[in-house]
Amino acid sequence: ENSKSTKGESMLQIPFYMNQEGSQANVFVKNPKKKDKIDPDDMSILMDLNTKKLGNLGFYLKVEKKTVSVKISAGENVLSSIKSEMTSLQNLFQNIGYELKGMELSGDEDTAKIAFVEETAREMPSGLDVKV
């Protein structure tokens, strides 16, 4: 299911199956300049997963030119496994031509969502725009 909200923004709901457990991933993609195509050099992605074993996971990726900054929010047990995979994550981005510039891990499950919302708020034109 793919729905367009404001310009350059789309939301996907992806069912997934992990550890014999079905769940759903909400993926929000923001693409400031192009409306119909995702620009791999200028976009933001928020992926919100809810799993039984791992709890809530949030991944926020901001791509500017060829640099990527990532915020991951999850429970502490999950974060420690992610920390141990940092080098392979950097290599993964390098292999596809991107540089992992910043990586922030947070035990607060809402950090990724908050970062995405704050960025959206910053991009909104100032002044009051009320549609009735």
Secondary structure, 3 states (H helix, E strand, C coil): CEEECCCCEEEEEEEEEECCEEEEEEEEEECCCCCCCCCCCEEEEEEEEEECCCEEEEEEEEEECCEEEEEEECCHHHHHHHHHCHHHHHHHHHHCCCEEEEEEEECCCCHHHHHHHHHHHHHCCCCCCCCC
